[in-house]
């Protein structure tokens, strides 16, 4: 079966790699695979820290994906011939004052109610786990099941694994995606037995049942900073979070500090105010960062949906969608790829994917199409 995957972020690359492993002829269309939002991210695998009230389905899918990650990383390492940078070191969520500590109480109760592993720790216990923390912290949560992957090593490994598995790369953007063909920006039309749309924030024209479907995707800007260790800097050894700020260390000596969440359309301007806020708040948590070398400040665009949950499934009379993963694309990638390949193969799709049908947003258009067909 010939499969065309539109989009070369972690979702598109993961789908392409797995589809090729299942014996399909795979073509991936993207002007610069791996260099979009996937390149800008921090690589946190944090279903527990990012469990929110009212998002139980997202949390369940995140945990299902998290349970796949160790074997997924092993398979990728073997297929790519390189290390994707997956580490299991846990995450600390820190309260800097007593108000923040009080706010962690309902979060912790919600995590326990969902049978997530989360342990309250005192300030002393938190500093024992992570000695780089500031003395003035008030305590927090220890999340042993929240890990990380080096997102840049990850996308490089996915690209290498795809190449070794026989995936063909077409370095052009998909302009139109239909159930059995993709038209590129340059006008070339590629026929397929199955089309998978994984284009992140970019939405090509999507045709389903003879109509064009609006999926209501929006870009959410995130600015992020990278610093490098020096002989005077003191870095943490595991991910540290506090409110919207996270600090993610890498084994090779860099550290990611993020991230803002801005509704600014497709603007990717890096701003002095955002950089100042990220550096100040991370320094308050981890004073030893002051002597780090500043390496990079950049912005990426998370693909958001109205309910911040992904769209995974086949539109009636249309292509398969794997879109809208918002802040969870790297975490979700193994589970999304497995679900999409099951759809391609006509196999059983895990029940945990059911809440993410694309029809929940395309429903009005679908209903109009069905009504028209009955007349």
C-alpha positions as CSV (number, residue, x, y, z in Angstrom):
1,X,0.0,0.0,0.0
2,X,1.3,3.5,-0.9
3,X,1.0,6.0,2.0
4,X,1.7,9.7,1.6
5,X,2.3,11.6,4.8
6,X,2.0,15.4,4.7
7,X,4.1,17.0,7.4
8,X,7.5,16.2,8.8
9,X,7.4,17.1,12.5
10,X,7.6,14.4,15.1
11,X,4.1,13.1,14.4
12,X,4.6,12.8,10.6
13,X,8.0,11.3,11.0
14,X,6.8,8.8,13.6
15,X,3.8,7.8,11.4
16,X,6.1,7.4,8.3
17,X,8.7,5.3,10.2
18,X,6.1,3.0,11.6
19,X,4.1,2.7,8.3
20,X,7.3,1.8,6.5
21,X,8.1,-0.8,9.3
22,X,4.7,-2.3,8.5
23,X,5.7,-2.9,4.9
24,X,4.1,0.1,3.2
25,X,5.6,2.3,0.5
26,X,5.8,5.7,2.2
27,X,6.4,9.2,0.9
28,X,6.7,12.1,3.3
29,X,6.2,15.6,2.0
30,X,7.7,18.5,4.0
31,X,10.1,21.3,2.9
32,X,12.4,20.9,5.9
33,X,11.6,17.8,8.0
34,X,12.1,18.1,11.7
35,X,12.8,21.8,11.7
36,X,9.4,23.2,12.8
37,X,7.9,23.2,16.2
38,X,9.5,19.8,16.9
39,X,12.9,21.5,16.7
40,X,11.9,24.3,19.0
41,X,10.4,22.2,21.8
42,X,11.8,21.1,25.1
43,X,11.1,17.4,24.9
44,X,9.2,16.9,28.1
45,X,7.3,13.7,28.5
46,X,5.1,15.0,31.3
47,X,1.5,13.5,31.4
48,X,1.4,13.9,35.2
49,X,2.7,17.4,35.5
50,X,0.4,18.5,32.6
51,X,-2.7,16.8,33.9
52,X,-5.4,19.5,34.0
53,X,-8.9,19.6,35.4
54,X,-11.4,18.6,32.7
55,X,-8.7,17.1,30.4
56,X,-9.0,13.5,31.6
57,X,-9.0,12.0,28.1
58,X,-5.8,13.9,27.2
59,X,-4.2,12.7,30.4
60,X,-5.2,9.1,29.7
61,X,-3.8,9.3,26.2
62,X,-0.6,10.8,27.6
63,X,-0.1,8.0,30.1
64,X,-0.7,5.4,27.4
65,X,1.9,7.1,25.2
66,X,4.3,7.4,28.2
67,X,4.1,3.7,28.8
68,X,5.3,3.1,25.2
69,X,8.3,5.4,25.4
70,X,11.0,3.1,26.7
71,X,10.4,0.4,24.0
72,X,9.8,3.1,21.4
73,X,13.2,4.7,22.2
74,X,14.9,1.3,22.0
75,X,13.4,0.5,18.6
76,X,14.3,3.9,17.3
77,X,17.9,3.6,18.5
78,X,18.2,0.3,16.7
79,X,16.6,1.5,13.5
80,X,18.3,4.9,13.4
81,X,21.7,3.8,14.6
82,X,21.8,6.9,16.9
83,X,20.6,7.8,20.4
84,X,17.3,9.7,20.5
85,X,18.2,11.1,23.9
86,X,15.5,9.5,26.1
87,X,16.1,9.7,29.8
88,X,14.1,8.6,32.9
89,X,15.0,11.1,35.6
90,X,11.6,12.3,36.8
91,X,10.3,15.8,37.3
92,X,10.0,18.2,40.2
93,X,7.1,20.7,40.4
94,X,8.3,23.5,42.7
95,X,6.4,26.1,44.8
96,X,8.4,29.2,45.4
97,X,6.1,30.6,48.0
98,X,3.2,29.5,50.3
99,X,0.5,30.6,47.9
100,X,2.0,28.4,45.1
101,X,2.3,25.6,47.6
102,X,-1.4,25.9,48.5
103,X,-2.3,25.8,44.8
104,X,-0.5,22.5,44.4
105,X,-2.9,20.8,46.9
106,X,-5.9,20.5,44.5
107,X,-3.5,19.6,41.7
108,X,-2.1,16.8,43.7
109,X,-5.5,15.5,44.7
110,X,-6.6,15.5,41.1
111,X,-3.5,13.5,40.1
112,X,-4.1,10.9,42.8
113,X,-7.8,10.7,41.8
114,X,-6.6,9.7,38.3
115,X,-4.2,7.2,39.8
116,X,-1.2,9.1,38.7
117,X,2.0,8.8,40.7
118,X,2.7,12.1,42.5
119,X,4.4,12.6,45.8
120,X,4.3,15.8,47.9
121,X,7.8,16.8,49.1
122,X,9.0,19.4,51.6
123,X,11.5,22.0,50.6
124,X,14.3,20.0,52.2
125,X,13.2,16.8,50.3
126,X,13.0,18.7,47.1
127,X,16.6,20.0,47.5
128,X,17.8,16.5,48.4
129,X,16.4,15.3,45.0
130,X,17.7,18.4,43.2
131,X,20.5,20.2,45.0
132,X,20.6,23.0,42.4
133,X,17.3,24.4,43.7
134,X,17.2,27.8,45.4
135,X,17.2,27.8,49.3
136,X,14.0,29.9,49.4
137,X,11.6,27.3,47.8
138,X,8.6,26.1,49.9
139,X,8.2,22.5,48.6
140,X,6.5,20.8,45.7
141,X,5.6,17.5,44.0
142,X,7.9,14.7,42.9
143,X,6.7,13.1,39.7
144,X,8.7,10.0,39.1
145,X,6.9,9.0,35.9
146,X,7.5,12.3,34.0
147,X,10.6,12.0,31.9
148,X,12.2,13.7,28.9
149,X,13.7,13.2,25.5
150,X,16.2,15.5,23.7
151,X,13.8,16.7,21.0
152,X,16.6,17.6,18.5
153,X,18.3,14.2,18.8
154,X,14.8,12.7,18.6
155,X,13.9,14.3,15.2
156,X,17.3,13.4,13.8
157,X,16.9,9.8,14.8
158,X,13.4,9.7,13.3
159,X,14.7,11.1,10.0
160,X,17.5,8.5,10.0
161,X,15.1,5.7,10.9
162,X,12.7,6.7,8.1
163,X,15.6,6.8,5.6
164,X,16.8,3.4,6.6
165,X,13.2,2.0,6.5
166,X,12.8,3.2,2.9
167,X,10.7,6.3,3.3
168,X,11.1,8.7,0.4
169,X,11.3,12.4,1.2
170,X,9.8,15.1,-1.0
171,X,11.0,18.5,0.1
172,X,7.9,20.5,-0.7
173,X,4.8,21.5,1.3
174,X,1.4,19.8,0.7
175,X,-1.1,22.3,-0.7
176,X,-4.2,20.0,-0.9
177,X,-4.8,16.6,0.9
178,X,-7.6,14.4,-0.3
179,X,-8.3,10.7,0.6
180,X,-6.3,9.3,-2.3
181,X,-3.9,12.1,-3.4
182,X,-1.8,15.0,-2.2
183,X,-1.1,18.0,-4.4
184,X,2.1,19.8,-3.6
185,X,2.7,23.6,-3.7
186,X,4.5,23.2,-7.0
187,X,1.5,21.5,-8.6
188,X,2.7,17.9,-8.6
189,X,-0.1,15.4,-7.7
190,X,0.9,12.3,-5.8
191,X,-1.6,9.4,-5.8
192,X,-1.9,7.2,-2.7
193,X,-3.8,4.4,-1.1
194,X,-3.8,6.3,2.1
195,X,-3.1,9.9,3.0
196,X,-2.1,11.1,6.5
197,X,-2.2,14.8,7.3
198,X,0.3,15.7,10.0
199,X,1.1,19.3,9.1
200,X,1.2,20.9,12.6
201,X,0.0,24.5,12.6
202,X,0.0,24.7,8.8
203,X,-3.4,23.5,7.5
204,X,-3.5,22.6,3.8
205,X,-6.7,22.4,1.9
206,X,-8.4,19.2,3.2
207,X,-10.9,17.5,1.0
208,X,-13.5,15.1,2.5
209,X,-16.6,13.9,0.7
210,X,-16.1,16.4,-2.1
211,X,-16.0,19.4,0.3
212,X,-13.3,21.4,1.9
213,X,-13.1,21.0,5.7
214,X,-12.2,23.7,8.2
215,X,-10.4,22.2,11.2
216,X,-10.2,25.3,13.4
217,X,-6.5,24.9,14.2
218,X,-4.7,27.9,15.7
219,X,-1.0,28.6,16.3
220,X,0.0,29.2,19.9
221,X,3.4,30.9,20.1
222,X,6.0,29.6,22.5
223,X,9.3,31.3,23.1
224,X,12.1,29.2,24.5
225,X,15.8,29.7,25.6
226,X,18.7,27.4,25.4
227,X,21.8,27.8,27.6
228,X,25.1,25.8,27.9
229,X,26.9,24.8,31.0
230,X,30.2,26.4,32.0
231,X,32.6,25.6,34.7
232,X,30.9,28.2,36.9
233,X,27.3,27.3,36.2
234,X,25.3,24.9,38.4
235,X,22.7,23.0,36.4
236,X,19.9,20.7,37.6
237,X,20.1,17.0,36.8
238,X,16.4,16.6,36.1
239,X,13.4,18.6,34.9
240,X,12.2,21.4,37.2
241,X,8.9,23.1,36.7
242,X,7.2,26.0,38.5
243,X,3.9,27.5,37.1
244,X,4.4,28.0,33.4
245,X,8.2,27.8,33.6
246,X,10.2,24.7,33.0
247,X,13.9,24.0,33.0
248,X,15.0,20.8,31.1
249,X,18.7,19.7,31.2
250,X,20.4,17.7,28.5
251,X,23.1,15.1,29.0
252,X,25.4,17.0,26.5
253,X,25.5,20.1,28.7
254,X,22.7,22.3,27.3
255,X,19.5,23.2,29.1
256,X,16.1,24.4,27.7
257,X,14.1,27.1,29.5
258,X,10.5,27.7,28.5
259,X,8.0,28.6,27.6
260,X,5.6,31.4,26.8
261,X,2.0,30.7,25.5
262,X,0.9,33.5,23.3
263,X,-2.1,33.8,21.0
264,X,-0.3,35.9,18.3
265,X,-1.2,34.1,15.1
266,X,1.8,33.0,13.0
267,X,4.2,35.5,14.6
268,X,7.5,33.9,15.6
269,X,9.2,37.1,16.7
270,X,11.5,36.7,19.7
271,X,10.9,39.4,22.2
272,X,13.2,40.9,24.9
273,X,10.3,40.9,27.5
274,X,9.7,37.1,27.1
275,X,13.4,36.3,27.3
276,X,13.7,38.4,30.4
277,X,10.8,36.8,32.1
278,X,12.0,33.3,31.3
279,X,15.6,34.0,32.5
280,X,14.4,35.8,35.7
281,X,12.0,33.1,36.8
282,X,14.3,30.2,36.0
283,X,17.1,32.0,37.9
284,X,14.8,32.4,40.9
285,X,14.4,28.6,40.9
286,X,17.9,27.7,40.1
287,X,20.4,30.5,40.9
288,X,23.3,28.5,39.4
289,X,22.0,29.3,35.9
290,X,23.4,32.8,36.2
291,X,26.8,31.7,34.9
292,X,25.5,29.7,32.0
293,X,26.4,30.6,28.4
294,X,23.4,31.9,26.4
295,X,23.1,29.9,23.2
296,X,19.8,30.5,21.6
297,X,16.4,32.2,21.9
298,X,13.7,31.1,19.5
299,X,10.0,30.7,19.0
300,X,7.8,27.9,17.8
301,X,4.1,27.5,17.0
302,X,2.1,24.8,18.8
303,X,-0.9,23.5,16.8
304,X,-3.9,24.1,19.0
305,X,-7.5,23.0,18.7
306,X,-10.6,24.6,20.4
307,X,-10.4,22.0,23.2
308,X,-6.5,21.7,23.1
309,X,-6.9,17.9,22.3
310,X,-5.5,16.3,19.1
311,X,-7.4,15.2,16.1
312,X,-6.6,11.6,15.3
313,X,-8.8,9.7,12.8
314,X,-10.1,9.4,9.3
315,X,-12.6,12.0,8.1
316,X,-15.6,10.4,6.3
317,X,-14.6,10.4,2.7
318,X,-11.3,12.1,3.5
319,X,-7.7,11.5,4.6
320,X,-6.5,10.4,8.0
321,X,-5.7,13.3,10.3
322,X,-2.9,13.4,13.0
323,X,-3.0,17.0,13.9
324,X,-3.5,19.5,16.7
325,X,-1.3,17.9,19.3
326,X,-0.7,21.3,20.9
327,X,2.0,21.0,23.7
328,X,2.0,17.2,23.7
329,X,3.3,16.3,20.2
330,X,6.5,14.7,21.3
331,X,4.9,12.8,24.2
332,X,2.0,11.6,22.1
333,X,4.1,10.6,19.0
334,X,4.4,6.8,19.8
335,X,0.7,6.4,20.6
336,X,-0.5,8.5,17.7
337,X,1.7,6.6,15.2
338,X,0.4,3.3,16.5
339,X,-3.2,4.4,16.1
340,X,-2.7,5.9,12.6
341,X,-0.9,2.8,11.3
342,X,-3.7,0.7,12.7
343,X,-6.2,2.8,10.7
344,X,-4.0,2.4,7.6
345,X,-3.9,-1.4,8.1
346,X,-7.6,-1.7,9.0
347,X,-6.8,-3.0,12.4
348,X,-8.2,-2.2,15.8
349,X,-7.7,1.3,17.1
350,X,-7.1,1.7,20.9
351,X,-10.2,3.0,22.7
352,X,-8.1,5.7,24.3
353,X,-8.0,7.4,20.9
354,X,-11.8,7.5,20.5
355,X,-12.3,11.0,22.1
356,X,-10.0,12.6,19.5
357,X,-12.1,12.0,16.4
358,X,-11.7,15.0,14.0
359,X,-15.4,15.0,13.4
360,X,-16.0,16.8,16.7
361,X,-14.9,19.9,14.9
362,X,-15.8,19.1,11.3
363,X,-19.2,17.8,12.4
364,X,-21.2,20.8,11.1
365,X,-19.7,20.5,7.7
366,X,-20.2,16.7,7.8
367,X,-23.8,17.1,8.7
368,X,-24.4,19.5,5.8
369,X,-22.8,17.1,3.4
370,X,-24.9,14.1,4.7
371,X,-28.1,16.2,4.4
372,X,-27.2,17.2,0.9
373,X,-26.6,13.6,0.0
374,X,-30.1,12.6,1.2
375,X,-31.9,15.1,-1.0
